[in-house]
Each structure stands twice: as C-alpha cells, then as structure tokens.
Amino acid sequence: MNNEKNPLLIVTGLSGAGKTKTIKILEDLGFFCVDNLPVALLSGFAFLTRDQQKIQRMSAVVIDIREGEQFLDNLWKALEELDHNHIPYSILFMEASDAVLVRRFSETRRIHPLSEEGSIMMSIQREKEYFSKVKNRADFIIDTTDISVKELRDQLLNMVTMMGQPEKLPPFTIKIISFGYKFGIPIDADLVMDVRFLPNPFYDESLRPLTGLSDQISKYVADNRLAKEFIERFTGLLELILPYLQKEGKSQITIAFGCTGGRHRSVSVSKIISFLMQERGYNTRVFHRDIDRDDNSAEQI
C-alpha cells in the first residue's frame, strides 16, 4: 500500500461480492470512479489521475473477471507498469461466503461470468482459485457476507483513513431549494416545508417586483414573531437530526421551502436558513428553482 498523495484504489474480487455497491459508495465519498475498466487502460487512467492539477479527487476503478480469463495476465502486466513508473495504488479485494454468493446470483438471476458450463457453485469455486494470488496481494479485504450497506460504508471510511486521505472526503452538505407550489414539489427533496403561512409581499405593490434575495423582502417575511419562532424551531430541528443522518452514512440532505410562486417567502427563508446553518459550521448550497418564473398569473395565498 502506498501512502502518497492520491493513490489509485483498484477494486476487484469475486463476482457478486458487492463491487458495484462499493464503487457507488466511494463515488459518494468524493472518489472519481470508473466501473469495469479494461485492464489495458489501467496505466493510462492512473497517469491521467495522478496529477493533482488535473483531478482534485481520489480515484477508484473496478476491474474483474468480466474481462475474461486473460484478465489475470493483463492485471500483472498493468501492476508492473504502475510499479515501474512509481504510480501509487492500493488494492481492495471484495469477497463473500459461497452461500451468500449463490443466493445473490439466484435472486438477481444474473449469469456468473465463468458459467459457460456447470453450476453457479462450480463457477464460484473456479473464480476463487483464479483470484487467490490477487487476494494475497490486496492491501484491504472486505467480506460482505453479513454486513449492511451502512457497515460497508463504515469499513470504506476506515479504509480511506488508513490510506491517509480523510481530509479529501467531501463535507456533509445541506442543499436548500426554494420553489413555488404551482410549479410542483422538487422530486429530490428529503424534507419539504410549506412557508405559505408567512406574510406575503405579493400584496404590497412596491415589493411585488422584488424577490426574496432583497433585504426588503427578507425583512417583510421574517421580521415578525411567527417567522422568528419558526426559524428558531426549524434550525433547532436540523441541529438535532443532522448528526444522526451523518452517522447513518448520508453525505447530503436536500431541504425544500415552498411558497405559492417561489419568488418571495421561500427564497427569503432559504437564504436565512442557509446563513444560520453556515454559522453552525455546515456546508450549504442554495438553489432558487422558480425565482425567475412569472407568478403574477396565479392567485396568491
């Protein structure tokens, strides 16, 4: 294992052991990922990603027996080339028990890559023998027989820490969306809050042309007892639940605030909540989905 900057992580192992799920988790953790990369391209990919100025992220690739039985010879040649060129890499080997692998193939009705003839069990045993030397060379081994997705993520986090790369993990992010109910609720929202109970600037003709980004609108919407109590209670709720969401493995939560047209109240509240959560040390991103849409045609409630 190399502890140099941005080592390439090579994910390999038994078919059905969870390599695809692993690469998805690594992608969520900020890795630049490629699934089922041909081994012949491994060196070129490593050359491309080792330069920090080109890609400011850790990199991971899945390579396995899907390439065919020439895979092993090609892998040794590729690793020799990486070593010769002093390109840092680590190998993660994924495995699981025979019974679990058989069950996974039966449930998904997938065909084992080596199942040209014989049973699934025969193919699994053949693949195990084929991969024995790769497993012996691995820096990390994860057995997915009895672990949940959360436990897999925890093991991968520990592995990244051992690689000396925890500072490169993306921070937990609060994504905040303002929207108008007449244009529909954002489908990717984890939490949706209806703020149509707050004072509506639409009825003040001097304020109507403005948006919630202006201080005048924010003051109109939030400078009252109800709004202040709502903002205080909602930020308190977020402070309560966010650490537990992070503990469960989430790297982002999306919160949507909605008013009628998505120009005034929802924009103001989104801006205020973002500011308050940043003060509490959270990374936030704000997107005002409907702020530029024409909402004069709808009845304002």
C-alpha positions as protocol buffer text, in pm:
chain_id: "A"
residue {
  index: 1
  type: MET
  ca { x: 0 y: 0 z: 0 }
}
residue {
  index: 2
  type: ASN
  ca { x: 119 y: 350 z: -87 }
}
residue {
  index: 3
  type: ASN
  ca { x: 54 y: 646 z: 143 }
}
residue {
  index: 4
  type: GLU
  ca { x: 148 y: 906 z: -118 }
}
residue {
  index: 5
  type: LYS
  ca { x: -95 y: 1169 z: -238 }
}
residue {
  index: 6
  type: ASN
  ca { x: -399 y: 1043 z: -428 }
}
residue {
  index: 7
  type: PRO
  ca { x: -321 y: 671 z: -452 }
}
residue {
  index: 8
  type: LEU
  ca { x: -533 y: 494 z: -710 }
}
residue {
  index: 9
  type: LEU
  ca { x: -769 y: 243 z: -548 }
}
residue {
  index: 10
  type: ILE
  ca { x: -814 y: -75 z: -751 }
}
residue {
  index: 11
  type: VAL
  ca { x: -1134 y: -256 z: -652 }
}
residue {
  index: 12
  type: THR
  ca { x: -1152 y: -620 z: -753 }
}
residue {
  index: 13
  type: GLY
  ca { x: -1270 y: -953 z: -619 }
}
residue {
  index: 14
  type: LEU
  ca { x: -1540 y: -1215 z: -652 }
}
residue {
  index: 15
  type: SER
  ca { x: -1843 y: -1169 z: -872 }
}
residue {
  index: 16
  type: GLY
  ca { x: -2145 y: -1084 z: -657 }
}
residue {
  index: 17
  type: ALA
  ca { x: -1935 y: -966 z: -361 }
}
residue {
  index: 18
  type: GLY
  ca { x: -2053 y: -605 z: -383 }
}
residue {
  index: 19
  type: LYS
  ca { x: -1804 y: -425 z: -605 }
}
residue {
  index: 20
  type: THR
  ca { x: -2071 y: -216 z: -776 }
}
residue {
  index: 21
  type: LYS
  ca { x: -2220 y: -107 z: -443 }
}
residue {
  index: 22
  type: THR
  ca { x: -1868 y: -29 z: -322 }
}
residue {
  index: 23
  type: ILE
  ca { x: -1787 y: 192 z: -619 }
}
residue {
  index: 24
  type: LYS
  ca { x: -2115 y: 382 z: -568 }
}
residue {
  index: 25
  type: ILE
  ca { x: -2028 y: 446 z: -203 }
}
residue {
  index: 26
  type: LEU
  ca { x: -1678 y: 560 z: -300 }
}
residue {
  index: 27
  type: GLU
  ca { x: -1831 y: 797 z: -553 }
}
residue {
  index: 28
  type: ASP
  ca { x: -2048 y: 943 z: -275 }
}
residue {
  index: 29
  type: LEU
  ca { x: -1731 y: 984 z: -69 }
}
residue {
  index: 30
  type: GLY
  ca { x: -1578 y: 1202 z: -338 }
}
residue {
  index: 31
  type: PHE
  ca { x: -1382 y: 950 z: -545 }
}
residue {
  index: 32
  type: PHE
  ca { x: -1353 y: 978 z: -922 }
}
residue {
  index: 33
  type: CYS
  ca { x: -1481 y: 630 z: -1016 }
}
residue {
  index: 34
  type: VAL
  ca { x: -1488 y: 402 z: -1319 }
}
residue {
  index: 35
  type: ASP
  ca { x: -1664 y: 65 z: -1314 }
}
residue {
  index: 36
  type: ASN
  ca { x: -1545 y: -229 z: -1527 }
}
residue {
  index: 37
  type: LEU
  ca { x: -1237 y: -54 z: -1666 }
}
residue {
  index: 38
  type: PRO
  ca { x: -1044 y: -269 z: -1915 }
}
residue {
  index: 39
  type: VAL
  ca { x: -713 y: -361 z: -1755 }
}
residue {
  index: 40
  type: ALA
  ca { x: -527 y: -245 z: -2064 }
}
residue {
  index: 41
  type: LEU
  ca { x: -641 y: 109 z: -1980 }
}
residue {
  index: 42
  type: LEU
  ca { x: -539 y: 95 z: -1614 }
}
residue {
  index: 43
  type: SER
  ca { x: -196 y: 253 z: -1660 }
}
residue {
  index: 44
  type: GLY
  ca { x: -329 y: 530 z: -1880 }
}
residue {
  index: 45
  type: PHE
  ca { x: -604 y: 604 z: -1631 }
}
residue {
  index: 46
  type: ALA
  ca { x: -350 y: 614 z: -1347 }
}
residue {
  index: 47
  type: PHE
  ca { x: -127 y: 855 z: -1540 }
}
residue {
  index: 48
  type: LEU
  ca { x: -426 y: 1081 z: -1601 }
}
residue {
  index: 49
  type: THR
  ca { x: -546 y: 1091 z: -1240 }
}
residue {
  index: 50
  type: ARG
  ca { x: -216 y: 1109 z: -1052 }
}
residue {
  index: 51
  type: ASP
  ca { x: -165 y: 1476 z: -1144 }
}
residue {
  index: 52
  type: GLN
  ca { x: -337 y: 1680 z: -873 }
}
residue {
  index: 53
  type: GLN
  ca { x: -373 y: 1971 z: -1111 }
}
residue {
  index: 54
  type: LYS
  ca { x: -587 y: 1762 z: -1344 }
}
residue {
  index: 55
  type: ILE
  ca { x: -821 y: 1588 z: -1098 }
}
residue {
  index: 56
  type: GLN
  ca { x: -851 y: 1711 z: -739 }
}
residue {
  index: 57
  type: ARG
  ca { x: -1008 y: 1386 z: -620 }
}
residue {
  index: 58
  type: MET
  ca { x: -910 y: 1036 z: -519 }
}
residue {
  index: 59
  type: SER
  ca { x: -969 y: 777 z: -790 }
}
residue {
  index: 60
  type: ALA
  ca { x: -1107 y: 423 z: -787 }
}
residue {
  index: 61
  type: VAL
  ca { x: -1161 y: 164 z: -1059 }
}
residue {
  index: 62
  type: VAL
  ca { x: -1336 y: -171 z: -1065 }
}
residue {
  index: 63
  type: ILE
  ca { x: -1159 y: -441 z: -1266 }
}
residue {
  index: 64
  type: ASP
  ca { x: -1262 y: -806 z: -1255 }
}
residue {
  index: 65
  type: ILE
  ca { x: -1321 y: -1134 z: -1432 }
}
residue {
  index: 66
  type: ARG
  ca { x: -1587 y: -983 z: -1661 }
}
residue {
  index: 67
  type: GLU
  ca { x: -1296 y: -905 z: -1892 }
}
residue {
  index: 68
  type: GLY
  ca { x: -1235 y: -1276 z: -1949 }
}
residue {
  index: 69
  type: GLU
  ca { x: -973 y: -1528 z: -1846 }
}
residue {
  index: 70
  type: GLN
  ca { x: -691 y: -1316 z: -1986 }
}
residue {
  index: 71
  type: PHE
  ca { x: -774 y: -1071 z: -1706 }
}
residue {
  index: 72
  type: LEU
  ca { x: -514 y: -1204 z: -1461 }
}
residue {
  index: 73
  type: ASP
  ca { x: -218 y: -1187 z: -1702 }
}
residue {
  index: 74
  type: ASN
  ca { x: -322 y: -838 z: -1807 }
}
residue {
  index: 75
  type: LEU
  ca { x: -352 y: -732 z: -1443 }
}
residue {
  index: 76
  type: TRP
  ca { x: 2 y: -841 z: -1352 }
}
residue {
  index: 77
  type: LYS
  ca { x: 138 y: -654 z: -1652 }
}
residue {
  index: 78
  type: ALA
  ca { x: -55 y: -341 z: -1558 }
}
residue {
  index: 79
  type: LEU
  ca { x: 63 y: -352 z: -1194 }
}
residue {
  index: 80
  type: GLU
  ca { x: 423 y: -399 z: -1308 }
}
residue {
  index: 81
  type: GLU
  ca { x: 387 y: -89 z: -1525 }
}
residue {
  index: 82
  type: LEU
  ca { x: 243 y: 110 z: -1232 }
}
residue {
  index: 83
  type: ASP
  ca { x: 531 y: -1 z: -1009 }
}
residue {
  index: 84
  type: HIS
  ca { x: 789 y: 78 z: -1278 }
}
residue {
  index: 85
  type: ASN
  ca { x: 651 y: 430 z: -1316 }
}
residue {
  index: 86
  type: HIS
  ca { x: 622 y: 482 z: -938 }
}
residue {
  index: 87
  type: ILE
  ca { x: 247 y: 540 z: -953 }
}
residue {
  index: 88
  type: PRO
  ca { x: 92 y: 481 z: -608 }
}
residue {
  index: 89
  type: TYR
  ca { x: -202 y: 242 z: -582 }
}
residue {
  index: 90
  type: SER
  ca { x: -385 y: 23 z: -332 }
}
residue {
  index: 91
  type: ILE
  ca { x: -586 y: -292 z: -397 }
}
residue {
  index: 92
  type: LEU
  ca { x: -924 y: -363 z: -232 }
}
residue {
  index: 93
  type: PHE
  ca { x: -1041 y: -724 z: -263 }
}
residue {
  index: 94
  type: MET
  ca { x: -1413 y: -799 z: -218 }
}
residue {
  index: 95
  type: GLU
  ca { x: -1538 y: -1142 z: -115 }
}
residue {
  index: 96
  type: ALA
  ca { x: -1835 y: -1320 z: 43 }
}
residue {
  index: 97
  type: SER
  ca { x: -1929 y: -1673 z: 150 }
}
residue {
  index: 98
  type: ASP
  ca { x: -2028 y: -1932 z: -108 }
}
residue {
  index: 99
  type: ALA
  ca { x: -2385 y: -1950 z: 23 }
}
residue {
  index: 100
  type: VAL
  ca { x: -2433 y: -1573 z: 2 }
}
residue {
  index: 101
  type: LEU
  ca { x: -2285 y: -1554 z: -348 }
}
residue {
  index: 102
  type: VAL
  ca { x: -2515 y: -1832 z: -467 }
}
residue {
  index: 103
  type: ARG
  ca { x: -2815 y: -1658 z: -312 }
}
residue {
  index: 104
  type: ARG
  ca { x: -2728 y: -1323 z: -470 }
}
residue {
  index: 105
  type: PHE
  ca { x: -2695 y: -1475 z: -816 }
}
residue {
  index: 106
  type: SER
  ca { x: -3021 y: -1665 z: -771 }
}
residue {
  index: 107
  type: GLU
  ca { x: -3210 y: -1357 z: -651 }
}
residue {
  index: 108
  type: THR
  ca { x: -3086 y: -1131 z: -931 }
}
residue {
  index: 109
  type: ARG
  ca { x: -3096 y: -1407 z: -1196 }
}
residue {
  index: 110
  type: ARG
  ca { x: -2760 y: -1284 z: -1318 }
}
residue {
  index: 111
  type: ILE
  ca { x: -2528 y: -1520 z: -1502 }
}
residue {
  index: 112
  type: HIS
  ca { x: -2189 y: -1577 z: -1342 }
}
residue {
  index: 113
  type: PRO
  ca { x: -1907 y: -1457 z: -1573 }
}
residue {
  index: 114
  type: LEU
  ca { x: -1749 y: -1805 z: -1564 }
}
residue {
  index: 115
  type: SER
  ca { x: -2070 y: -2006 z: -1602 }
}
residue {
  index: 116
  type: GLU
  ca { x: -2014 y: -2137 z: -1953 }
}
residue {
  index: 117
  type: GLU
  ca { x: -2077 y: -2483 z: -1815 }
}
residue {
  index: 118
  type: GLY
  ca { x: -2156 y: -2627 z: -1472 }
}
residue {
  index: 119
  type: SER
  ca { x: -2340 y: -2488 z: -1171 }
}
residue {
  index: 120
  type: ILE
  ca { x: -2310 y: -2149 z: -1005 }
}
residue {
  index: 121
  type: MET
  ca { x: -2121 y: -2312 z: -718 }
}
residue {
  index: 122
  type: MET
  ca { x: -1866 y: -2460 z: -959 }
}
residue {
  index: 123
  type: SER
  ca { x: -1819 y: -2116 z: -1117 }
}
residue {
  index: 124
  type: ILE
  ca { x: -1769 y: -1955 z: -774 }
}
residue {
  index: 125
  type: GLN
  ca { x: -1507 y: -2211 z: -673 }
}
residue {
  index: 126
  type: ARG
  ca { x: -1329 y: -2169 z: -1003 }
}
residue {
  index: 127
  type: GLU
  ca { x: -1324 y: -1791 z: -960 }
}
residue {
  index: 128
  type: LYS
  ca { x: -1191 y: -1822 z: -603 }
}
residue {
  index: 129
  type: GLU
  ca { x: -898 y: -2033 z: -723 }
}
residue {
  index: 130
  type: TYR
  ca { x: -839 y: -1789 z: -1007 }
}
residue {
  index: 131
  type: PHE
  ca { x: -827 y: -1490 z: -770 }
}
residue {
  index: 132
  type: SER
  ca { x: -623 y: -1646 z: -488 }
}
residue {
  index: 133
  type: LYS
  ca { x: -299 y: -1465 z: -581 }
}
residue {
  index: 134
  type: VAL
  ca { x: -480 y: -1133 z: -626 }
}
residue {
  index: 135
  type: LYS
  ca { x: -631 y: -1169 z: -279 }
}
residue {
  index: 136
  type: ASN
  ca { x: -288 y: -1237 z: -129 }
}
residue {
  index: 137
  type: ARG
  ca { x: -158 y: -917 z: -284 }
}
residue {
  index: 138
  type: ALA
  ca { x: -450 y: -699 z: -168 }
}
residue {
  index: 139
  type: ASP
  ca { x: -396 y: -415 z: 79 }
}
residue {
  index: 140
  type: PHE
  ca { x: -756 y: -434 z: 201 }
}
residue {
  index: 141
  type: ILE
  ca { x: -1006 y: -722 z: 211 }
}
residue {
  index: 142
  type: ILE
  ca { x: -1376 y: -672 z: 279 }
}
residue {
  index: 143
  type: ASP
  ca { x: -1606 y: -969 z: 335 }
}
residue {
  index: 144
  type: THR
  ca { x: -1965 y: -864 z: 261 }
}
residue {
  index: 145
  type: THR
  ca { x: -2127 y: -1186 z: 385 }
}
residue {
  index: 146
  type: ASP
  ca { x: -2301 y: -1044 z: 691 }
}
residue {
  index: 147
  type: ILE
  ca { x: -2272 y: -665 z: 660 }
}
residue {
  index: 148
  type: SER
  ca { x: -2526 y: -396 z: 578 }
}
residue {
  index: 149
  type: VAL
  ca { x: -2472 y: -111 z: 333 }
}
residue {
  index: 150
  type: LYS
  ca { x: -2407 y: 120 z: 629 }
}
residue {
  index: 151
  type: GLU
  ca { x: -2145 y: -120 z: 770 }
}
residue {
  index: 152
  type: LEU
  ca { x: -1984 y: -141 z: 425 }
}
residue {
  index: 153
  type: ARG
  ca { x: -1967 y: 239 z: 412 }
}
residue {
  index: 154
  type: ASP
  ca { x: -1811 y: 249 z: 760 }
}
residue {
  index: 155
  type: GLN
  ca { x: -1545 y: -1 z: 655 }
}
residue {
  index: 156
  type: LEU
  ca { x: -1470 y: 202 z: 343 }
}
residue {
  index: 157
  type: LEU
  ca { x: -1440 y: 519 z: 553 }
}
residue {
  index: 158
  type: ASN
  ca { x: -1192 y: 342 z: 780 }
}
residue {
  index: 159
  type: MET
  ca { x: -1000 y: 224 z: 476 }
}
residue {
  index: 160
  type: VAL
  ca { x: -979 y: 578 z: 334 }
}
residue {
  index: 161
  type: THR
  ca { x: -848 y: 696 z: 671 }
}
residue {
  index: 162
  type: MET
  ca { x: -580 y: 426 z: 665 }
}
residue {
  index: 163
  type: MET
  ca { x: -483 y: 546 z: 318 }
}
residue {
  index: 164
  type: GLY
  ca { x: -415 y: 886 z: 476 }
}
residue {
  index: 165
  type: GLN
  ca { x: -684 y: 1065 z: 274 }
}
residue {
  index: 166
  type: PRO
  ca { x: -963 y: 1163 z: 520 }
}
residue {
  index: 167
  type: GLU
  ca { x: -912 y: 1534 z: 460 }
}
residue {
  index: 168
  type: LYS
  ca { x: -1022 y: 1482 z: 98 }
}
residue {
  index: 169
  type: LEU
  ca { x: -1364 y: 1344 z: 189 }
}
residue {
  index: 170
  type: PRO
  ca { x: -1645 y: 1580 z: 89 }
}
residue {
  index: 171
  type: PRO
  ca { x: -1810 y: 1765 z: 380 }
}
residue {
  index: 172
  type: PHE
  ca { x: -2168 y: 1694 z: 475 }
}
residue {
  index: 173
  type: THR
  ca { x: -2378 y: 1928 z: 264 }
}
residue {
  index: 174
  type: ILE
  ca { x: -2719 y: 2086 z: 319 }
}
residue {
  index: 175
  type: LYS
  ca { x: -2877 y: 2154 z: -19 }
}
residue {
  index: 176
  type: ILE
  ca { x: -3158 y: 2409 z: 11 }
}
residue {
  index: 177
  type: ILE
  ca { x: -3414 y: 2464 z: -265 }
}
residue {
  index: 178
  type: SER
  ca { x: -3678 y: 2736 z: -282 }
}
residue {
  index: 179
  type: PHE
  ca { x: -3975 y: 2657 z: -506 }
}
residue {
  index: 180
  type: GLY
  ca { x: -4329 y: 2755 z: -599 }
}
residue {
  index: 181
  type: TYR
  ca { x: -4606 y: 2506 z: -530 }
}
residue {
  index: 182
  type: LYS
  ca { x: -4779 y: 2597 z: -854 }
}
residue {
  index: 183
  type: PHE
  ca { x: -4475 y: 2458 z: -1040 }
}
residue {
  index: 184
  type: GLY
  ca { x: -4461 y: 2134 z: -840 }
}
residue {
  index: 185
  type: ILE
  ca { x: -4261 y: 1999 z: -547 }
}
residue {
  index: 186
  type: PRO
  ca { x: -3891 y: 1916 z: -614 }
}
residue {
  index: 187
  type: ILE
  ca { x: -3872 y: 1540 z: -654 }
}
residue {
  index: 188
  type: ASP
  ca { x: -3528 y: 1514 z: -493 }
}
residue {
  index: 189
  type: ALA
  ca { x: -3623 y: 1682 z: -163 }
}
residue {
  index: 190
  type: ASP
  ca { x: -3571 y: 1492 z: 163 }
}
residue {
  index: 191
  type: LEU
  ca { x: -3765 y: 1750 z: 365 }
}
residue {
  index: 192
  type: VAL
  ca { x: -4036 y: 1981 z: 230 }
}
residue {
  index: 193
  type: MET
  ca { x: -4156 y: 2282 z: 430 }
}
residue {
  index: 194
  type: ASP
  ca { x: -4460 y: 2488 z: 331 }
}
residue {
  index: 195
  type: VAL
  ca { x: -4395 y: 2853 z: 424 }
}
residue {
  index: 196
  type: ARG
  ca { x: -4716 y: 2996 z: 280 }
}
residue {
  index: 197
  type: PHE
  ca { x: -4827 y: 3077 z: 636 }
}
residue {
  index: 198
  type: LEU
  ca { x: -4575 y: 3366 z: 645 }
}
residue {
  index: 199
  type: PRO
  ca { x: -4661 y: 3725 z: 542 }
}
residue {
  index: 200
  type: ASN
  ca { x: -4683 y: 3754 z: 163 }
}
residue {
  index: 201
  type: PRO
  ca { x: -4502 y: 4052 z: -1 }
}
residue {
  index: 202
  type: PHE
  ca { x: -4703 y: 3996 z: -320 }
}
residue {
  index: 203
  type: TYR
  ca { x: -4985 y: 4209 z: -181 }
}
residue {
  index: 204
  type: ASP
  ca { x: -4758 y: 4511 z: -138 }
}
residue {
  index: 205
  type: GLU
  ca { x: -4731 y: 4663 z: -486 }
}
residue {
  index: 206
  type: SER
  ca { x: -4399 y: 4830 z: -401 }
}
residue {
  index: 207
  type: LEU
  ca { x: -4249 y: 4495 z: -301 }
}
residue {
  index: 208
  type: ARG
  ca { x: -4411 y: 4272 z: -563 }
}
residue {
  index: 209
  type: PRO
  ca { x: -4142 y: 4324 z: -834 }
}
residue {
  index: 210
  type: LEU
  ca { x: -3863 y: 4230 z: -591 }
}
residue {
  index: 211
  type: THR
  ca { x: -3753 y: 3880 z: -492 }
}
residue {
  index: 212
  type: GLY
  ca { x: -3662 y: 3717 z: -164 }
}
residue {
  index: 213
  type: LEU
  ca { x: -3297 y: 3793 z: -232 }
}
residue {
  index: 214
  type: SER
  ca { x: -3357 y: 4158 z: -140 }
}
residue {
  index: 215
  type: ASP
  ca { x: -3323 y: 4276 z: 220 }
}
residue {
  index: 216
  type: GLN
  ca { x: -3663 y: 4446 z: 195 }
}
residue {
  index: 217
  type: ILE
  ca { x: -3841 y: 4118 z: 122 }
}
residue {
  index: 218
  type: SER
  ca { x: -3645 y: 3928 z: 387 }
}
residue {
  index: 219
  type: LYS
  ca { x: -3740 y: 4188 z: 649 }
}
residue {
  index: 220
  type: TYR
  ca { x: -4104 y: 4178 z: 543 }
}
residue {
  index: 221
  type: VAL
  ca { x: -4118 y: 3796 z: 559 }
}
residue {
  index: 222
  type: ALA
  ca { x: -3908 y: 3729 z: 869 }
}
residue {
  index: 223
  type: ASP
  ca { x: -3936 y: 4032 z: 1095 }
}
residue {
  index: 224
  type: ASN
  ca { x: -4233 y: 3906 z: 1297 }
}
residue {
  index: 225
  type: ARG
  ca { x: -4290 y: 3676 z: 1593 }
}
residue {
  index: 226
  type: LEU
  ca { x: -4425 y: 3380 z: 1392 }
}
residue {
  index: 227
  type: ALA
  ca { x: -4139 y: 3378 z: 1140 }
}
residue {
  index: 228
  type: LYS
  ca { x: -3874 y: 3415 z: 1410 }
}
residue {
  index: 229
  type: GLU
  ca { x: -4021 y: 3126 z: 1612 }
}
residue {
  index: 230
  type: PHE
  ca { x: -4045 y: 2907 z: 1301 }
}
residue {
  index: 231
  type: ILE
  ca { x: -3683 y: 2976 z: 1201 }
}
residue {
  index: 232
  type: GLU
  ca { x: -3559 y: 2910 z: 1554 }
}
residue {
  index: 233
  type: ARG
  ca { x: -3751 y: 2583 z: 1584 }
}
residue {
  index: 234
  type: PHE
  ca { x: -3657 y: 2462 z: 1237 }
}
residue {
  index: 235
  type: THR
  ca { x: -3284 y: 2528 z: 1283 }
}
residue {
  index: 236
  type: GLY
  ca { x: -3312 y: 2351 z: 1620 }
}
residue {
  index: 237
  type: LEU
  ca { x: -3468 y: 2051 z: 1444 }
}
residue {
  index: 238
  type: LEU
  ca { x: -3184 y: 2044 z: 1193 }
}
residue {
  index: 239
  type: GLU
  ca { x: -2924 y: 2061 z: 1471 }
}
residue {
  index: 240
  type: LEU
  ca { x: -3095 y: 1763 z: 1632 }
}
residue {
  index: 241
  type: ILE
  ca { x: -3126 y: 1535 z: 1328 }
}
residue {
  index: 242
  type: LEU
  ca { x: -2823 y: 1618 z: 1110 }
}
residue {
  index: 243
  type: PRO
  ca { x: -2561 y: 1439 z: 1326 }
}
residue {
  index: 244
  type: TYR
  ca { x: -2774 y: 1124 z: 1315 }
}
residue {
  index: 245
  type: LEU
  ca { x: -2817 y: 1148 z: 938 }
}
residue {
  index: 246
  type: GLN
  ca { x: -2439 y: 1177 z: 904 }
}
residue {
  index: 247
  type: LYS
  ca { x: -2395 y: 878 z: 1134 }
}
residue {
  index: 248
  type: GLU
  ca { x: -2626 y: 677 z: 907 }
}
residue {
  index: 249
  type: GLY
  ca { x: -2397 y: 750 z: 615 }
}
residue {
  index: 250
  type: LYS
  ca { x: -2572 y: 1035 z: 435 }
}
residue {
  index: 251
  type: SER
  ca { x: -2339 y: 1289 z: 278 }
}
residue {
  index: 252
  type: GLN
  ca { x: -2613 y: 1534 z: 180 }
}
residue {
  index: 253
  type: ILE
  ca { x: -2967 y: 1631 z: 275 }
}
residue {
  index: 254
  type: THR
  ca { x: -3196 y: 1830 z: 46 }
}
residue {
  index: 255
  type: ILE
  ca { x: -3445 y: 2067 z: 209 }
}
residue {
  index: 256
  type: ALA
  ca { x: -3712 y: 2243 z: 1 }
}
residue {
  index: 257
  type: PHE
  ca { x: -3904 y: 2551 z: 114 }
}
residue {
  index: 258
  type: GLY
  ca { x: -4216 y: 2627 z: -85 }
}
residue {
  index: 259
  type: CYS
  ca { x: -4448 y: 2923 z: -128 }
}
residue {
  index: 260
  type: THR
  ca { x: -4702 y: 2992 z: -399 }
}
residue {
  index: 261
  type: GLY
  ca { x: -4481 y: 3126 z: -678 }
}
residue {
  index: 262
  type: GLY
  ca { x: -4132 y: 3060 z: -544 }
}
residue {
  index: 263
  type: ARG
  ca { x: -4014 y: 3423 z: -562 }
}
residue {
  index: 264
  type: HIS
  ca { x: -4061 y: 3579 z: -218 }
}
residue {
  index: 265
  type: ARG
  ca { x: -4122 y: 3381 z: 100 }
}
residue {
  index: 266
  type: SER
  ca { x: -3949 y: 3057 z: 9 }
}
residue {
  index: 267
  type: VAL
  ca { x: -3645 y: 3245 z: -125 }
}
residue {
  index: 268
  type: SER
  ca { x: -3614 y: 3456 z: 191 }
}
residue {
  index: 269
  type: VAL
  ca { x: -3646 y: 3159 z: 425 }
}
residue {
  index: 270
  type: SER
  ca { x: -3396 y: 2955 z: 221 }
}
residue {
  index: 271
  type: LYS
  ca { x: -3146 y: 3240 z: 239 }
}
residue {
  index: 272
  type: ILE
  ca { x: -3190 y: 3282 z: 615 }
}
residue {
  index: 273
  type: ILE
  ca { x: -3170 y: 2910 z: 698 }
}
residue {
  index: 274
  type: SER
  ca { x: -2859 y: 2874 z: 482 }
}
residue {
  index: 275
  type: PHE
  ca { x: -2688 y: 3160 z: 665 }
}
residue {
  index: 276
  type: LEU
  ca { x: -2779 y: 3023 z: 1009 }
}
residue {
  index: 277
  type: MET
  ca { x: -2659 y: 2670 z: 929 }
}
residue {
  index: 278
  type: GLN
  ca { x: -2332 y: 2807 z: 789 }
}
residue {
  index: 279
  type: GLU
  ca { x: -2285 y: 2985 z: 1122 }
}
residue {
  index: 280
  type: ARG
  ca { x: -2322 y: 2645 z: 1286 }
}
residue {
  index: 281
  type: GLY
  ca { x: -2040 y: 2505 z: 1075 }
}
residue {
  index: 282
  type: TYR
  ca { x: -2236 y: 2328 z: 800 }
}
residue {
  index: 283
  type: ASN
  ca { x: -2165 y: 2344 z: 428 }
}
residue {
  index: 284
  type: THR
  ca { x: -2474 y: 2471 z: 244 }
}
residue {
  index: 285
  type: ARG
  ca { x: -2577 y: 2521 z: -117 }
}
residue {
  index: 286
  type: VAL
  ca { x: -2886 y: 2719 z: -217 }
}
residue {
  index: 287
  type: PHE
  ca { x: -3082 y: 2688 z: -542 }
}
residue {
  index: 288
  type: HIS
  ca { x: -3382 y: 2911 z: -614 }
}
residue {
  index: 289
  type: ARG
  ca { x: -3567 y: 2700 z: -866 }
}
residue {
  index: 290
  type: ASP
  ca { x: -3857 y: 2926 z: -959 }
}
residue {
  index: 291
  type: ILE
  ca { x: -3731 y: 3273 z: -873 }
}
residue {
  index: 292
  type: ASP
  ca { x: -3732 y: 3388 z: -1237 }
}
residue {
  index: 293
  type: ARG
  ca { x: -4069 y: 3242 z: -1331 }
}
residue {
  index: 294
  type: ASP
  ca { x: -4372 y: 3463 z: -1380 }
}
residue {
  index: 295
  type: ASP
  ca { x: -4605 y: 3414 z: -1083 }
}
residue {
  index: 296
  type: ASN
  ca { x: -4836 y: 3711 z: -1147 }
}
residue {
  index: 297
  type: SER
  ca { x: -5087 y: 3488 z: -1322 }
}
residue {
  index: 298
  type: ALA
  ca { x: -5173 y: 3277 z: -1016 }
}
residue {
  index: 299
  type: GLU
  ca { x: -5390 y: 3361 z: -721 }
}
residue {
  index: 300
  type: GLN
  ca { x: -5164 y: 3439 z: -428 }
}
residue {
  index: 301
  type: ILE
  ca { x: -5250 y: 3274 z: -95 }
}
